[in-house]
Amino acid sequence: MMASLAYILGLGIAVTLWRNYELADGITFLLALMPIIPILAMIWVMARYLKEETDEYLRHRAVTASLVGLAAVLGVGSFWGFLETFELVPHVPGWWSVPIWALGMGLAQLVWKVRET
């Protein structure tokens, strides 16, 4: 949860500073790291959770949700990429992959929970 909040803050700060100030390339590079470090932390936390989870059912749910999130990223990204190639839609920054992945994971967990009740 903390990594997710750090990602949102880092992304917001980085984009705001980049849009409002003329920054040197080195500073811009460091700004780009602000949201990346929390993303790496999220990946590390998920990997650690999967490694340490002893309940096979919960581990299966987490892996399935991650795969649904990955499918969302690959599907939406590929579809949008083709639309962009044919100049039908504007360019979307690559950092949108993380929110799409998280939404896919969240929706998968929600569907799973609804099915259980």
MARBA-3410 file (N, C-alpha, C, O; in Angstrom, 1 decimal):
117
0.8,-1.2,0.0,0.0,0.0,0.0,0.9,1.3,0.0,0.6,2.2,-0.7 ~ 1.9,1.2,0.8,2.8,2.4,0.9,3.5,2.6,-0.5,3.7,3.8,-0.9 ~ 3.9,1.5,-1.1,4.5,1.7,-2.5,3.6,2.3,-3.5,4.0,3.0,-4.3 ~ 2.3,1.9,-3.4,1.3,2.4,-4.3,1.1,3.9,-4.1,1.1,4.7,-5.0 ~ 1.1,4.3,-2.8,1.0,5.8,-2.5,2.2,6.5,-3.0,2.1,7.6,-3.5
3.4,5.9,-2.7,4.6,6.5,-3.2,4.7,6.7,-4.7,5.2,7.7,-5.2 ~ 4.1,5.7,-5.4,4.1,5.7,-6.9,3.2,6.9,-7.3,3.6,7.7,-8.2 ~ 2.0,7.0,-6.7,1.1,8.1,-7.1,1.7,9.5,-6.8,1.7,10.4,-7.6 ~ 2.3,9.6,-5.6,3.0,10.9,-5.3,4.2,11.2,-6.2,4.3,12.3,-6.7 ~ 5.0,10.1,-6.4,6.2,10.3,-7.3,5.8,10.7,-8.7,6.4,11.6,-9.3
4.8,10.0,-9.2,4.3,10.3,-10.6,3.7,11.8,-10.7,4.1,12.5,-11.6 ~ 2.9,12.1,-9.7,2.3,13.5,-9.7,3.4,14.5,-9.6,3.3,15.5,-10.3 ~ 4.3,14.4,-8.7,5.4,15.3,-8.5,6.3,15.4,-9.7,6.6,16.5,-10.2 ~ 6.6,14.3,-10.3,7.5,14.3,-11.5,6.8,15.0,-12.7,7.5,15.8,-13.3 ~ 5.6,14.6,-12.9,4.9,15.2,-14.1,4.7,16.7,-13.9,4.9,17.5,-14.8
4.3,17.1,-12.6,4.1,18.5,-12.3,5.4,19.3,-12.5,5.3,20.4,-13.1 ~ 6.5,18.9,-12.0,7.7,19.6,-12.1,8.2,19.7,-13.5,8.6,20.7,-14.0 ~ 8.0,18.5,-14.3,8.5,18.5,-15.7,7.7,19.5,-16.5,8.2,20.1,-17.4 ~ 6.4,19.6,-16.3,5.5,20.4,-17.1,5.7,21.9,-16.7,5.5,22.8,-17.6 ~ 6.1,22.2,-15.5,6.1,23.6,-15.1,7.5,24.3,-15.0,7.6,25.5,-14.9
8.5,23.5,-15.2,9.9,24.0,-15.1,10.8,23.5,-16.2,10.6,22.3,-16.6 ~ 11.7,24.3,-16.6,12.7,23.8,-17.6,13.8,23.2,-16.8,14.6,23.9,-16.1 ~ 14.0,21.9,-16.9,14.9,21.2,-16.0,16.1,20.6,-16.9,15.9,20.3,-18.1 ~ 17.2,20.5,-16.3,18.4,19.9,-17.0,18.1,18.4,-17.2,17.3,17.8,-16.5 ~ 18.7,17.8,-18.2,18.5,16.4,-18.5,18.7,15.5,-17.3,18.0,14.6,-17.1
19.8,15.8,-16.6,20.1,15.0,-15.4,19.0,15.0,-14.4,18.7,14.0,-13.8 ~ 18.5,16.2,-14.1,17.4,16.3,-13.2,16.2,15.6,-13.7,15.4,15.0,-12.9 ~ 15.9,15.8,-15.0,14.7,15.1,-15.5,14.9,13.6,-15.4,13.9,12.9,-15.1 ~ 16.1,13.1,-15.6,16.3,11.6,-15.4,16.0,11.2,-14.0,15.4,10.2,-13.8 ~ 16.5,12.0,-13.0,16.2,11.7,-11.6,14.7,11.8,-11.3,14.2,11.0,-10.5
14.0,12.7,-11.9,12.6,12.9,-11.8,11.9,11.6,-12.2,10.9,11.2,-11.6 ~ 12.3,11.1,-13.3,11.7,9.9,-13.9,11.9,8.7,-13.0,11.1,7.7,-13.0 ~ 12.9,8.7,-12.1,13.1,7.6,-11.1,12.1,7.7,-10.0,11.8,6.7,-9.3 ~ 11.5,8.8,-9.7,10.6,9.0,-8.6,9.4,8.0,-8.6,9.1,7.4,-7.6 ~ 8.7,7.8,-9.8,7.7,6.8,-9.8,8.2,5.3,-10.0,7.5,4.4,-9.7
9.4,5.2,-10.6,10.0,3.9,-10.9,10.3,3.1,-9.6,10.1,1.9,-9.5 ~ 11.0,3.8,-8.7,11.4,3.1,-7.5,10.2,2.5,-6.7,10.3,1.3,-6.3 ~ 9.1,3.2,-6.6,7.9,2.5,-5.9,7.4,1.4,-6.8,6.9,0.4,-6.2 ~ 7.4,1.5,-8.1,7.0,0.3,-8.9,7.8,-0.9,-8.6,7.3,-2.0,-8.5 ~ 9.1,-0.7,-8.6,10.0,-1.8,-8.3,9.7,-2.4,-6.9,9.8,-3.6,-6.6
9.4,-1.5,-5.9,9.0,-1.9,-4.6,7.7,-2.8,-4.6,7.6,-3.8,-3.9 ~ 6.8,-2.4,-5.4,5.5,-3.1,-5.6,5.8,-4.5,-6.1,5.3,-5.5,-5.6 ~ 6.6,-4.6,-7.1,7.0,-5.9,-7.7,7.7,-6.8,-6.7,7.4,-8.0,-6.6 ~ 8.6,-6.2,-5.9,9.3,-6.9,-4.9,8.4,-7.4,-3.8,8.5,-8.6,-3.4 ~ 7.5,-6.6,-3.4,6.5,-7.0,-2.4,5.6,-8.1,-2.9,5.4,-9.1,-2.1
5.2,-8.0,-4.1,4.3,-9.1,-4.6,5.1,-10.4,-4.8,4.6,-11.5,-4.4 ~ 6.4,-10.3,-5.2,7.2,-11.5,-5.3,7.4,-12.2,-4.0,7.4,-13.4,-3.8 ~ 7.7,-11.3,-3.0,7.9,-11.8,-1.6,6.7,-12.5,-1.1,6.7,-13.5,-0.4 ~ 5.5,-11.8,-1.3,4.2,-12.4,-0.9,4.0,-13.8,-1.5,3.7,-14.7,-0.8 ~ 4.2,-13.9,-2.8,4.0,-15.2,-3.4,4.9,-16.2,-2.9,4.6,-17.4,-2.8
6.1,-15.8,-2.6,7.1,-16.8,-2.1,6.8,-17.2,-0.7,7.0,-18.4,-0.3 ~ 6.3,-16.3,0.1,6.0,-16.7,1.5,4.6,-17.1,1.9,4.4,-17.7,2.9 ~ 3.7,-16.9,0.9,2.3,-17.4,1.2,2.3,-18.9,1.3,2.7,-19.6,0.4 ~ 1.8,-19.4,2.4,1.7,-20.9,2.6,0.4,-21.4,2.1,0.3,-22.6,1.9 ~ -0.7,-20.6,2.0,-2.0,-21.1,1.6,-2.0,-21.1,0.1,-1.9,-20.1,-0.6
-2.1,-22.3,-0.5,-2.1,-22.5,-1.9,-3.2,-21.8,-2.6,-3.1,-21.2,-3.7 ~ -4.4,-21.7,-2.0,-5.5,-21.1,-2.6,-5.3,-19.6,-2.7,-5.6,-19.0,-3.8 ~ -4.8,-19.0,-1.7,-4.6,-17.5,-1.7,-3.5,-17.2,-2.7,-3.5,-16.2,-3.4 ~ -2.4,-18.0,-2.7,-1.4,-17.8,-3.7,-1.9,-17.9,-5.1,-1.6,-17.1,-6.0 ~ -2.8,-18.9,-5.4,-3.4,-19.1,-6.7,-4.2,-17.9,-7.1,-4.1,-17.4,-8.2
-5.0,-17.3,-6.1,-5.8,-16.1,-6.4,-4.9,-15.0,-6.8,-5.2,-14.2,-7.7 ~ -3.8,-14.8,-6.0,-2.9,-13.6,-6.3,-2.2,-13.8,-7.7,-2.1,-12.8,-8.4 ~ -1.8,-15.0,-8.0,-1.2,-15.2,-9.3,-2.2,-15.0,-10.4,-1.9,-14.4,-11.4 ~ -3.4,-15.5,-10.2,-4.4,-15.4,-11.3,-4.8,-13.9,-11.5,-4.9,-13.4,-12.6 ~ -4.9,-13.2,-10.4,-5.2,-11.7,-10.5,-4.0,-11.0,-11.2,-4.3,-10.1,-12.0
-2.8,-11.4,-10.9,-1.7,-10.8,-11.6,-1.7,-11.1,-13.1,-1.4,-10.2,-13.9 ~ -2.1,-12.3,-13.4,-2.1,-12.7,-14.8,-3.3,-11.9,-15.6,-3.1,-11.5,-16.7 ~ -4.4,-11.7,-14.9,-5.5,-10.9,-15.5,-5.0,-9.5,-15.7,-5.3,-8.9,-16.7 ~ -4.3,-8.9,-14.7,-3.7,-7.6,-14.9,-2.7,-7.5,-16.0,-2.8,-6.6,-16.8 ~ -1.9,-8.5,-16.2,-1.0,-8.6,-17.3,-1.7,-8.7,-18.6,-1.3,-8.0,-19.6
-2.7,-9.5,-18.7,-3.6,-9.6,-19.9,-4.2,-8.3,-20.2,-4.3,-8.0,-21.4 ~ -4.6,-7.6,-19.2,-5.2,-6.2,-19.5,-4.2,-5.3,-20.1,-4.4,-4.6,-21.1 ~ -3.0,-5.3,-19.5,-1.9,-4.4,-20.1,-1.6,-4.8,-21.5,-1.5,-4.0,-22.4 ~ -1.4,-6.1,-21.7,-1.0,-6.6,-23.1,-2.1,-6.3,-24.1,-1.9,-5.9,-25.2 ~ -3.3,-6.6,-23.7,-4.5,-6.4,-24.6,-4.7,-5.0,-24.9,-4.8,-4.6,-26.1
-4.8,-4.2,-23.9,-5.1,-2.7,-24.1,-3.9,-2.1,-24.8,-4.1,-1.3,-25.7 ~ -2.7,-2.4,-24.3,-1.5,-1.8,-25.0,-1.4,-2.1,-26.4,-1.1,-1.3,-27.2 ~ -1.6,-3.4,-26.8,-1.5,-3.8,-28.2,-2.6,-3.1,-29.0,-2.4,-2.6,-30.1 ~ -3.8,-3.2,-28.5,-5.0,-2.6,-29.2,-4.7,-1.1,-29.5,-4.9,-0.6,-30.6 ~ -4.3,-0.4,-28.4,-4.1,1.1,-28.5,-2.9,1.3,-29.4,-2.9,2.3,-30.2
-1.9,0.5,-29.3,-0.7,0.6,-30.2,-1.1,0.6,-31.7,-0.6,1.4,-32.5 ~ -1.9,-0.4,-32.0,-2.4,-0.5,-33.4,-3.2,0.8,-33.8,-3.0,1.3,-34.9 ~ -4.1,1.2,-33.0,-4.9,2.4,-33.2,-4.0,3.6,-33.4,-4.2,4.4,-34.3 ~ -2.9,3.7,-32.6,-2.0,4.8,-32.6,-1.2,4.7,-33.9,-0.9,5.7,-34.6 ~ -0.8,3.5,-34.3,0.0,3.3,-35.6,-0.8,3.8,-36.8,-0.3,4.4,-37.7
-2.1,3.5,-36.8,-3.0,4.0,-37.8,-3.5,5.4,-37.7,-4.4,5.9,-38.4 ~ -2.9,6.1,-36.7,-3.2,7.5,-36.4,-4.7,7.8,-36.1,-5.2,8.8,-36.5 ~ -5.3,6.9,-35.4,-6.7,7.0,-35.0,-6.9,7.6,-33.6,-8.0,8.1,-33.3 ~ -5.9,7.4,-32.8,-5.9,7.9,-31.4,-4.6,8.6,-31.1,-3.6,8.4,-31.8 ~ -4.6,9.5,-30.1,-3.4,10.1,-29.7,-2.4,9.2,-28.9,-2.8,8.1,-28.5
-1.2,9.6,-28.8,-0.2,8.8,-28.0,-0.5,8.8,-26.6,-1.0,9.8,-26.0 ~ -0.4,7.7,-25.9,-0.6,7.5,-24.5,0.8,7.2,-23.9,1.4,6.2,-24.3 ~ 1.2,7.9,-22.8,2.5,7.5,-22.2,2.5,6.1,-21.7,1.5,5.6,-21.2 ~ 3.7,5.5,-21.7,3.9,4.1,-21.3,3.6,3.9,-19.8,3.3,2.7,-19.4 ~ 3.7,4.9,-19.0,3.5,4.7,-17.6,2.0,4.3,-17.3,1.8,3.9,-16.1
1.2,4.4,-18.2,-0.2,4.0,-18.0,-0.3,2.5,-17.8,-1.3,2.0,-17.4 ~ 0.8,1.8,-18.1,0.7,0.3,-18.0,0.5,-0.1,-16.5,-0.2,-1.1,-16.3 ~ 1.1,0.6,-15.6,1.0,0.2,-14.2,-0.5,0.4,-13.7,-1.0,-0.5,-13.1 ~ -1.1,1.5,-13.9,-2.5,1.6,-13.5,-3.4,0.6,-14.2,-4.4,0.1,-13.6 ~ -3.2,0.3,-15.5,-4.0,-0.7,-16.2,-3.8,-2.0,-15.5,-4.8,-2.8,-15.3
-2.6,-2.4,-15.2,-2.3,-3.6,-14.6,-3.0,-3.7,-13.2,-3.6,-4.7,-12.9 ~ -2.9,-2.7,-12.4,-3.5,-2.6,-11.1,-5.0,-2.7,-11.2,-5.7,-3.5,-10.4 ~ -5.6,-2.1,-12.2,-7.1,-2.2,-12.4,-7.5,-3.6,-12.8,-8.5,-4.1,-12.3 ~ -6.7,-4.2,-13.6,-7.0,-5.6,-14.0,-6.9,-6.5,-12.8,-7.7,-7.4,-12.7 ~ -5.9,-6.3,-12.0,-5.7,-7.2,-10.8,-6.9,-7.0,-9.9,-7.5,-7.9,-9.3
-7.3,-5.7,-9.6,-8.4,-5.4,-8.7,-9.7,-5.9,-9.2,-10.5,-6.5,-8.5 ~ -9.9,-5.8,-10.5,-11.2,-6.4,-11.1,-11.2,-7.9,-11.0,-12.3,-8.5,-10.7 ~ -10.1,-8.5,-11.2,-10.0,-10.0,-11.1,-10.4,-10.4,-9.6,-11.1,-11.4,-9.4 ~ -9.8,-9.7,-8.7,-10.1,-10.0,-7.2,-11.5,-9.8,-6.9,-12.2,-10.5,-6.2 ~ -12.1,-8.7,-7.5,-13.5,-8.4,-7.2,-14.4,-9.4,-7.8,-15.3,-9.9,-7.1
-14.2,-9.8,-9.0,-15.0,-10.9,-9.7,-14.9,-12.2,-8.9,-15.9,-12.9,-8.7 ~ -13.7,-12.5,-8.4,-13.5,-13.7,-7.6,-14.3,-13.7,-6.4,-14.9,-14.6,-6.0 ~ -14.3,-12.5,-5.7,-15.0,-12.3,-4.4,-16.5,-12.4,-4.7,-17.2,-13.1,-3.9 ~ -17.0,-11.8,-5.7,-18.4,-11.9,-6.0,-18.9,-13.3,-6.3,-19.9,-13.7,-5.9 ~ -18.0,-14.1,-7.0,-18.4,-15.5,-7.4,-18.4,-16.3,-6.1,-19.2,-17.3,-6.1
-17.6,-16.0,-5.1,-17.6,-16.8,-3.9,-18.9,-16.6,-3.0,-19.3,-17.5,-2.3 ~ -19.6,-15.4,-3.2,-20.7,-15.2,-2.3,-22.0,-15.7,-2.9,-23.1,-15.5,-2.3
END
